Amino acid sequence: MARSIWSGAISFGLVNVPVKLYSAVSRKTVRFNQLNSETGNRIAQKRVDPDTGDEVPYDQIVKGFELTKDRYVVITPDELDALDPERTRTIQIEDFVDQVDIDPIYYDHPYYLVPDKGAAKAYGLLLNAMEGSAKVAIARVVIRSKEALVAIRPAGDLLMMETMIFHDEVVPHDDIDDLPDSKELKVSEREVKMAQQLIDSLSSEFEPEKYRDEYRDKVLDLIERKASGEDIVVQPEAPEPAKVPDLMAALDASLAAVNSDDDGGEAKKKPAKKKSSGRAKAAAKS
């Protein structure tokens, strides 16, 4: 059962809507520990002074910002605490914007906002008003002593809140090396039409359950097989994909392959979900 990680209120003009915050995702990361290959013992991480070789006690460690090589400005915890945003439990809405105006690159981590006890009517008012206006709320909130910019949007019978990347954290296109020249991007109208045909032939409704983390499944399967004593044979590296010099030939072949599949009359089968034992599944949960 999911547990709320924060509680507070959405400030909407003079209206406050008490809410609880839940993470909307649960990462299924396969985590490994570092071991000594000879003894099998888990490696202990130590903080060591590189000059003296002595381990440094935690109470002697301070934060330092590197100005130039080996030149630091030391910042104390009290100095950082003085800069902490005001400890408030309010999600302060600053603007309402059209969702289409937000580039997805600005989204970071999704959360569910659930009405707290006695707040269902006020919550429903905000939810329905936002659905009717087709707007997304841009707000600020302090979670774990850190202020975050967030976007709040309707999602069925709930409001979702997504933390956002600040504008100066997004890498501009101009900062990327080897950007293609506009002349290199030029293609014929016939090539575009064939590419659109290929896109149309491969188009379908988005079914999120159809896509799985196949690499994670393989890692869990590998863990189970090794844990049961099976010898694992390392497969050779896959060959590099061959470059296709003739774009039209590649489009023709792709369309022919899709049409051939359609003529076969067999519906595409969804890949079966692989099952791993409880031990590997439990280890994979974050």
Buried (B, 14 or more C-beta within 10 A) or exposed (E): EEEBEBEBBBBBEEEBBBBBBBBBEEEEEBEEEEEEEEEEEEEEEEEEEEEEEEEEEEEEEEEEEEEEEEEEEEEEEEEEEEEEEEEBEBBBBEEBEEEEEBEEEBBBEBBBBBBBEEBBEBBEEBBEEBBEEEBBBBBBBBBEEEEBBBBBBBBEEBBBBBBBEEEEEEEEEEEEEEEEEEEEEEEEEEEEEBBEBBEEBEEEEEEEEEEEEEEBBEBBBBBBEEEEEEEEEEEEEEEEEEEEEEEEEEBEEBBEEBEEEEEEEEEEEEEEEEEBEEEBEEEBEE
